Amino acid sequence: MAELQEVQITEEKPLLPGQTPEAAKTHSVETPYGSVTFTVYGTPKPKRPAILTYHDVGLNYKSCFQPLFQFGDMQEIIQNFVRVHVDAPGMEEGAPVFPLGYQYPSLDQLADMIPCILQYLNFSTIIGVGVGAGAYVLSRYALNHPDTVEGLVLINIDPNAKGWMDWAAHKLTGLTSSVSEMILGHLFSQEELSRNSELIQKYRNIITHAPNLENIELYWNSYNNRRDLNFERGGDITLKCPVMLVVGDQAPHEDAVMADSGGQPQLTQPGKLTEAFKYFLQGMGYMASSCMTRLSRSRTASLTSAASIDGNRSRSRTLSQSSESGTLSSGPPGHTMEVSC
């Protein structure tokens, strides 16, 4: 099986100065587990799902996804889909600090809020894009509501609960490190943090001085108390939709397929991620008229590919070398695409 090859893209196209941003509408709905805020961009397209995003710990939808969705080449995609950016409770801009003793929802309960959002918007299906904790939330939702999820893009997901050794290491780290430093260690690799680039300085400042840091800590605790998703390749618990797994180059390859820390490709490599996302959508039968990019052509040449049919829509699969030892399953063959950015 061919090893996933790194491809350099030199033509990056950030949103041009003066280019008019999309109009956004922010909503809040009540759910059995509290209020949730989400922002909608664009208008629903006939016979097309909404792209629904869910951010990682320490971030909100803007700080997590704005560099990706404002990227120039992404505009072709977002013109074809309505987008729903979900903020985890208490993570939205201007959110008040929860009162002392507030019981923050578990990640499973956060997933159970999503049907309330879709019902409010009258949306029937989604393509989910999640990072870290957000990837876990969307995976849990897809397991519970498979008929409403057409595809998933999961960035740096860890589907496993923390083991005893992980808990011990977490507790020891908590004795010597602040919450903000622990979260930064979750978002970025130690190598990235040591280099202390402008990006790291920016996000360290965002998290350290966040006015809702107490809320962020509650989300962080829920993430660390997550249950095991119990994925098994070929087992009964699988994702029934096509899945694109993404890991940053700084993230180590562990048994969970995607590591729990290291690299935020949607921030550092929006061009490469956009290319891969477009290829993923084409494999699902959308945007067929879009030209295959250099990245897609290169990946097609360097990966083992197979195709399957799900209903009337063609599905595509690309496997990296790490997929043989991974535990994250997406159902029948032909449903997984794994990308390193």
TORTI-412560 format. One record per residue (C-alpha): residue in three letters; x, y, z. Coordinates in steps of 0.5 Angstrom, whole numbers. Example, Ala and Ser with C-alpha at 12.3 -4.5 7.8 and 13.67 -1.06 7.14 Angstrom:
! TORTI-412560
code=ALA	c1=25	c2=-9	c3=16 $
code=SER	c1=27	c2=-2	c3=14 $
This chain:
! TORTI-412560
code=MET	c1=0	c2=0	c3=0 $
code=ALA	c1=3	c2=7	c3=-2 $
code=GLU	c1=5	c2=11	c3=3 $
code=LEU	c1=2	c2=18	c3=4 $
code=GLN	c1=6	c2=23	c3=0 $
code=GLU	c1=7	c2=30	c3=2 $
code=VAL	c1=5	c2=35	c3=-3 $
code=GLN	c1=8	c2=43	c3=-3 $
code=ILE	c1=3	c2=48	c3=-6 $
code=THR	c1=6	c2=54	c3=-7 $
code=GLU	c1=0	c2=58	c3=-10 $
code=GLU	c1=-4	c2=60	c3=-4 $
code=LYS	c1=-10	c2=65	c3=-4 $
code=PRO	c1=-12	c2=68	c3=2 $
code=LEU	c1=-18	c2=73	c3=2 $
code=LEU	c1=-17	c2=79	c3=-2 $
code=PRO	c1=-17	c2=86	c3=1 $
code=GLY	c1=-23	c2=89	c3=0 $
code=GLN	c1=-27	c2=83	c3=-2 $
code=THR	c1=-34	c2=83	c3=2 $
code=PRO	c1=-35	c2=78	c3=7 $
code=GLU	c1=-41	c2=73	c3=7 $
code=ALA	c1=-47	c2=76	c3=12 $
code=ALA	c1=-47	c2=72	c3=18 $
code=LYS	c1=-53	c2=71	c3=22 $
code=THR	c1=-52	c2=68	c3=29 $
code=HIS	c1=-58	c2=64	c3=33 $
code=SER	c1=-59	c2=61	c3=40 $
code=VAL	c1=-63	c2=55	c3=42 $
code=GLU	c1=-65	c2=52	c3=48 $
code=THR	c1=-64	c2=45	c3=49 $
code=PRO	c1=-65	c2=40	c3=54 $
code=TYR	c1=-57	c2=41	c3=56 $
code=GLY	c1=-58	c2=49	c3=56 $
code=SER	c1=-57	c2=54	c3=51 $
code=VAL	c1=-53	c2=53	c3=45 $
code=THR	c1=-50	c2=59	c3=40 $
code=PHE	c1=-49	c2=58	c3=32 $
code=THR	c1=-48	c2=62	c3=26 $
code=VAL	c1=-50	c2=61	c3=19 $
code=TYR	c1=-47	c2=63	c3=13 $
code=GLY	c1=-50	c2=63	c3=6 $
code=THR	c1=-57	c2=60	c3=4 $
code=PRO	c1=-59	c2=53	c3=4 $
code=LYS	c1=-58	c2=50	c3=-3 $
code=PRO	c1=-63	c2=45	c3=-6 $
code=LYS	c1=-61	c2=38	c3=-5 $
code=ARG	c1=-55	c2=39	c3=-1 $
code=PRO	c1=-53	c2=38	c3=6 $
code=ALA	c1=-50	c2=44	c3=10 $
code=ILE	c1=-43	c2=44	c3=13 $
code=LEU	c1=-43	c2=44	c3=20 $
code=THR	c1=-37	c2=46	c3=24 $
code=TYR	c1=-35	c2=44	c3=31 $
code=HIS	c1=-29	c2=47	c3=34 $
code=ASP	c1=-24	c2=45	c3=39 $
code=VAL	c1=-22	c2=46	c3=47 $
code=GLY	c1=-20	c2=53	c3=48 $
code=LEU	c1=-22	c2=56	c3=41 $
code=ASN	c1=-29	c2=58	c3=38 $
code=TYR	c1=-32	c2=58	c3=31 $
code=LYS	c1=-28	c2=64	c3=29 $
code=SER	c1=-21	c2=63	c3=32 $
code=CYS	c1=-22	c2=55	c3=30 $
code=PHE	c1=-24	c2=56	c3=23 $
code=GLN	c1=-24	c2=63	c3=20 $
code=PRO	c1=-17	c2=62	c3=17 $
code=LEU	c1=-20	c2=56	c3=13 $
code=PHE	c1=-26	c2=59	c3=11 $
code=GLN	c1=-24	c2=65	c3=9 $
code=PHE	c1=-18	c2=62	c3=5 $
code=GLY	c1=-19	c2=64	c3=-3 $
code=ASP	c1=-19	c2=57	c3=-6 $
code=MET	c1=-25	c2=55	c3=0 $
code=GLN	c1=-30	c2=60	c3=-4 $
code=GLU	c1=-31	c2=56	c3=-9 $
code=ILE	c1=-34	c2=51	c3=-4 $
code=ILE	c1=-37	c2=55	c3=1 $
code=GLN	c1=-41	c2=58	c3=-5 $
code=ASN	c1=-44	c2=51	c3=-6 $
code=PHE	c1=-46	c2=50	c3=1 $
code=VAL	c1=-50	c2=53	c3=7 $
code=ARG	c1=-45	c2=53	c3=13 $
code=VAL	c1=-47	c2=53	c3=21 $
code=HIS	c1=-41	c2=54	c3=26 $
code=VAL	c1=-43	c2=52	c3=32 $
code=ASP	c1=-40	c2=55	c3=39 $
code=ALA	c1=-40	c2=50	c3=45 $
code=PRO	c1=-44	c2=53	c3=51 $
code=GLY	c1=-40	c2=59	c3=54 $
code=MET	c1=-35	c2=59	c3=48 $
code=GLU	c1=-38	c2=64	c3=44 $
code=GLU	c1=-36	c2=71	c3=44 $
code=GLY	c1=-38	c2=75	c3=49 $
code=ALA	c1=-41	c2=69	c3=53 $
code=PRO	c1=-42	c2=71	c3=61 $
code=VAL	c1=-38	c2=66	c3=66 $
code=PHE	c1=-42	c2=60	c3=68 $
code=PRO	c1=-44	c2=61	c3=76 $
code=LEU	c1=-40	c2=57	c3=81 $
code=GLY	c1=-42	c2=50	c3=81 $
code=TYR	c1=-45	c2=50	c3=74 $
code=GLN	c1=-46	c2=43	c3=71 $
code=TYR	c1=-43	c2=43	c3=64 $
code=PRO	c1=-45	c2=38	c3=59 $
code=SER	c1=-41	c2=32	c3=57 $
code=LEU	c1=-39	c2=31	c3=50 $
code=ASP	c1=-44	c2=26	c3=49 $
code=GLN	c1=-49	c2=31	c3=51 $
code=LEU	c1=-46	c2=37	c3=47 $
code=ALA	c1=-47	c2=32	c3=41 $
code=ASP	c1=-55	c2=31	c3=43 $
code=MET	c1=-56	c2=39	c3=42 $
code=ILE	c1=-54	c2=38	c3=35 $
code=PRO	c1=-61	c2=36	c3=33 $
code=CYS	c1=-64	c2=42	c3=36 $
code=ILE	c1=-60	c2=46	c3=32 $
code=LEU	c1=-62	c2=42	c3=25 $
code=GLN	c1=-69	c2=43	c3=27 $
code=TYR	c1=-69	c2=50	c3=29 $
code=LEU	c1=-66	c2=51	c3=22 $
code=ASN	c1=-70	c2=46	c3=18 $
code=PHE	c1=-64	c2=42	c3=16 $
code=SER	c1=-64	c2=35	c3=14 $
code=THR	c1=-57	c2=33	c3=13 $
code=ILE	c1=-50	c2=36	c3=14 $
code=ILE	c1=-43	c2=35	c3=13 $
code=GLY	c1=-39	c2=35	c3=19 $
code=VAL	c1=-32	c2=39	c3=20 $
code=GLY	c1=-29	c2=38	c3=27 $
code=VAL	c1=-23	c2=39	c3=31 $
code=GLY	c1=-21	c2=35	c3=37 $
code=ALA	c1=-26	c2=35	c3=42 $
code=GLY	c1=-31	c2=38	c3=36 $
code=ALA	c1=-29	c2=32	c3=32 $
code=TYR	c1=-31	c2=27	c3=38 $
code=VAL	c1=-38	c2=31	c3=39 $
code=LEU	c1=-39	c2=30	c3=31 $
code=SER	c1=-37	c2=23	c3=31 $
code=ARG	c1=-42	c2=22	c3=37 $
code=TYR	c1=-47	c2=25	c3=33 $
code=ALA	c1=-46	c2=21	c3=27 $
code=LEU	c1=-47	c2=15	c3=31 $
code=ASN	c1=-53	c2=17	c3=34 $
code=HIS	c1=-56	c2=20	c3=28 $
code=PRO	c1=-53	c2=16	c3=22 $
code=ASP	c1=-59	c2=18	c3=17 $
code=THR	c1=-57	c2=26	c3=18 $
code=VAL	c1=-50	c2=26	c3=17 $
code=GLU	c1=-47	c2=25	c3=9 $
code=GLY	c1=-40	c2=26	c3=11 $
code=LEU	c1=-35	c2=28	c3=16 $
code=VAL	c1=-28	c2=31	c3=16 $
code=LEU	c1=-25	c2=30	c3=23 $
code=ILE	c1=-18	c2=33	c3=25 $
code=ASN	c1=-14	c2=31	c3=30 $
code=ILE	c1=-19	c2=26	c3=33 $
code=ASP	c1=-18	c2=22	c3=39 $
code=PRO	c1=-24	c2=17	c3=40 $
code=ASN	c1=-21	c2=14	c3=46 $
code=ALA	c1=-23	c2=15	c3=53 $
code=LYS	c1=-17	c2=17	c3=58 $
code=GLY	c1=-13	c2=11	c3=61 $
code=TRP	c1=-10	c2=11	c3=68 $
code=MET	c1=-4	c2=13	c3=65 $
code=ASP	c1=-7	c2=19	c3=62 $
code=TRP	c1=-10	c2=21	c3=68 $
code=ALA	c1=-4	c2=20	c3=72 $
code=ALA	c1=0	c2=24	c3=67 $
code=HIS	c1=-6	c2=29	c3=67 $
code=LYS	c1=-6	c2=30	c3=74 $
code=LEU	c1=1	c2=31	c3=75 $
code=THR	c1=1	c2=36	c3=69 $
code=GLY	c1=-4	c2=40	c3=73 $
code=LEU	c1=0	c2=41	c3=79 $
code=THR	c1=5	c2=45	c3=75 $
code=SER	c1=2	c2=48	c3=69 $
code=SER	c1=-4	c2=53	c3=68 $
code=VAL	c1=-10	c2=51	c3=65 $
code=SER	c1=-8	c2=55	c3=59 $
code=GLU	c1=-2	c2=52	c3=58 $
code=MET	c1=-5	c2=45	c3=58 $
code=ILE	c1=-10	c2=47	c3=53 $
code=LEU	c1=-4	c2=50	c3=49 $
code=GLY	c1=-1	c2=43	c3=50 $
code=HIS	c1=-7	c2=40	c3=47 $
code=LEU	c1=-8	c2=44	c3=41 $
code=PHE	c1=0	c2=44	c3=39 $
code=SER	c1=6	c2=40	c3=39 $
code=GLN	c1=12	c2=41	c3=44 $
code=GLU	c1=16	c2=43	c3=38 $
code=GLU	c1=11	c2=48	c3=36 $
code=LEU	c1=11	c2=51	c3=43 $
code=SER	c1=18	c2=51	c3=44 $
code=ARG	c1=19	c2=55	c3=37 $
code=ASN	c1=14	c2=60	c3=40 $
code=SER	c1=12	c2=63	c3=33 $
code=GLU	c1=8	c2=68	c3=32 $
code=LEU	c1=2	c2=64	c3=31 $
code=ILE	c1=3	c2=60	c3=38 $
code=GLN	c1=4	c2=67	c3=41 $
code=LYS	c1=-3	c2=69	c3=38 $
code=TYR	c1=-6	c2=63	c3=41 $
code=ARG	c1=-3	c2=63	c3=47 $
code=ASN	c1=-5	c2=71	c3=48 $
code=ILE	c1=-12	c2=69	c3=46 $
code=ILE	c1=-13	c2=63	c3=51 $
code=THR	c1=-9	c2=66	c3=57 $
code=HIS	c1=-13	c2=72	c3=57 $
code=ALA	c1=-20	c2=70	c3=55 $
code=PRO	c1=-25	c2=73	c3=59 $
code=ASN	c1=-29	c2=66	c3=59 $
code=LEU	c1=-23	c2=62	c3=61 $
code=GLU	c1=-27	c2=59	c3=67 $
code=ASN	c1=-32	c2=56	c3=62 $
code=ILE	c1=-26	c2=54	c3=57 $
code=GLU	c1=-24	c2=50	c3=63 $
code=LEU	c1=-31	c2=47	c3=64 $
code=TYR	c1=-30	c2=45	c3=56 $
code=TRP	c1=-23	c2=42	c3=58 $
code=ASN	c1=-26	c2=38	c3=63 $
code=SER	c1=-31	c2=35	c3=59 $
code=TYR	c1=-26	c2=33	c3=54 $
code=ASN	c1=-22	c2=29	c3=59 $
code=ASN	c1=-28	c2=26	c3=62 $
code=ARG	c1=-30	c2=23	c3=55 $
code=ARG	c1=-32	c2=16	c3=54 $
code=ASP	c1=-29	c2=11	c3=49 $
code=LEU	c1=-33	c2=11	c3=42 $
code=ASN	c1=-31	c2=4	c3=42 $
code=PHE	c1=-30	c2=4	c3=34 $
code=GLU	c1=-27	c2=-2	c3=31 $
code=ARG	c1=-25	c2=-4	c3=24 $
code=GLY	c1=-31	c2=-9	c3=21 $
code=GLY	c1=-34	c2=-8	c3=28 $
code=ASP	c1=-41	c2=-7	c3=30 $
code=ILE	c1=-40	c2=1	c3=32 $
code=THR	c1=-38	c2=4	c3=26 $
code=LEU	c1=-39	c2=11	c3=22 $
code=LYS	c1=-44	c2=10	c3=16 $
code=CYS	c1=-42	c2=16	c3=12 $
code=PRO	c1=-35	c2=18	c3=8 $
code=VAL	c1=-30	c2=20	c3=13 $
code=MET	c1=-24	c2=24	c3=12 $
code=LEU	c1=-19	c2=24	c3=17 $
code=VAL	c1=-14	c2=29	c3=18 $
code=VAL	c1=-8	c2=30	c3=22 $
code=GLY	c1=-2	c2=35	c3=22 $
code=ASP	c1=5	c2=34	c3=21 $
code=GLN	c1=7	c2=36	c3=28 $
code=ALA	c1=2	c2=30	c3=31 $
code=PRO	c1=5	c2=24	c3=32 $
code=HIS	c1=1	c2=17	c3=29 $
code=GLU	c1=-2	c2=14	c3=35 $
code=ASP	c1=-6	c2=8	c3=36 $
code=ALA	c1=-12	c2=12	c3=36 $
code=VAL	c1=-10	c2=14	c3=28 $
code=MET	c1=-11	c2=21	c3=30 $
code=ALA	c1=-7	c2=24	c3=36 $
code=ASP	c1=-9	c2=28	c3=42 $
code=SER	c1=-5	c2=34	c3=41 $
code=GLY	c1=0	c2=37	c3=36 $
code=GLY	c1=-1	c2=41	c3=30 $
code=GLN	c1=-8	c2=45	c3=27 $
code=PRO	c1=-8	c2=44	c3=20 $
code=GLN	c1=-14	c2=49	c3=19 $
code=LEU	c1=-10	c2=54	c3=22 $
code=THR	c1=-3	c2=53	c3=19 $
code=GLN	c1=-4	c2=49	c3=12 $
code=PRO	c1=-11	c2=52	c3=10 $
code=GLY	c1=-9	c2=51	c3=3 $
code=LYS	c1=-8	c2=44	c3=3 $
code=LEU	c1=-14	c2=42	c3=7 $
code=THR	c1=-18	c2=46	c3=2 $
code=GLU	c1=-15	c2=42	c3=-3 $
code=ALA	c1=-17	c2=35	c3=0 $
code=PHE	c1=-24	c2=38	c3=2 $
code=LYS	c1=-25	c2=39	c3=-5 $
code=TYR	c1=-23	c2=32	c3=-7 $
code=PHE	c1=-27	c2=29	c3=-1 $
code=LEU	c1=-33	c2=33	c3=-4 $
code=GLN	c1=-32	c2=31	c3=-11 $
code=GLY	c1=-32	c2=24	c3=-8 $
code=MET	c1=-38	c2=24	c3=-5 $
code=GLY	c1=-41	c2=27	c3=-12 $
code=TYR	c1=-41	c2=34	c3=-11 $
code=MET	c1=-38	c2=40	c3=-15 $
code=ALA	c1=-37	c2=35	c3=-20 $
code=SER	c1=-35	c2=40	c3=-25 $
code=SER	c1=-29	c2=43	c3=-21 $
code=CYS	c1=-23	c2=42	c3=-24 $
code=MET	c1=-18	c2=37	c3=-20 $
code=THR	c1=-13	c2=41	c3=-17 $
code=ARG	c1=-5	c2=39	c3=-17 $
code=LEU	c1=-6	c2=36	c3=-10 $
code=SER	c1=-11	c2=32	c3=-12 $
code=ARG	c1=-8	c2=29	c3=-18 $
code=SER	c1=-1	c2=28	c3=-14 $
code=ARG	c1=-5	c2=24	c3=-8 $
code=THR	c1=-9	c2=20	c3=-13 $
code=ALA	c1=-2	c2=18	c3=-16 $
code=SER	c1=1	c2=16	c3=-10 $
code=LEU	c1=-5	c2=13	c3=-6 $
code=THR	c1=-9	c2=7	c3=-7 $
code=SER	c1=-16	c2=8	c3=-8 $
code=ALA	c1=-22	c2=4	c3=-9 $
code=ALA	c1=-29	c2=6	c3=-10 $
code=SER	c1=-36	c2=4	c3=-8 $
code=ILE	c1=-43	c2=6	c3=-9 $
code=ASP	c1=-48	c2=9	c3=-3 $
code=GLY	c1=-55	c2=10	c3=-6 $
code=ASN	c1=-54	c2=14	c3=-12 $
code=ARG	c1=-47	c2=17	c3=-10 $
code=SER	c1=-40	c2=15	c3=-11 $
code=ARG	c1=-36	c2=15	c3=-5 $
code=SER	c1=-28	c2=15	c3=-6 $
code=ARG	c1=-23	c2=12	c3=-1 $
code=THR	c1=-16	c2=14	c3=0 $
code=LEU	c1=-11	c2=10	c3=5 $
code=SER	c1=-5	c2=12	c3=8 $
code=GLN	c1=0	c2=7	c3=11 $
code=SER	c1=-3	c2=9	c3=18 $
code=SER	c1=-10	c2=6	c3=17 $
code=GLU	c1=-8	c2=-1	c3=18 $
code=SER	c1=-6	c2=0	c3=25 $
code=GLY	c1=-12	c2=5	c3=27 $
code=THR	c1=-18	c2=4	c3=31 $
code=LEU	c1=-23	c2=9	c3=28 $
code=SER	c1=-27	c2=6	c3=23 $
code=SER	c1=-32	c2=9	c3=18 $
code=GLY	c1=-36	c2=3	c3=16 $
code=PRO	c1=-36	c2=-1	c3=9 $
code=PRO	c1=-30	c2=-1	c3=5 $
code=GLY	c1=-29	c2=5	c3=1 $
code=HIS	c1=-31	c2=10	c3=6 $
code=THR	c1=-25	c2=13	c3=9 $
code=MET	c1=-20	c2=18	c3=6 $
code=GLU	c1=-14	c2=20	c3=11 $
code=VAL	c1=-10	c2=26	c3=10 $
code=SER	c1=-3	c2=29	c3=13 $
code=CYS	c1=-2	c2=36	c3=12 $
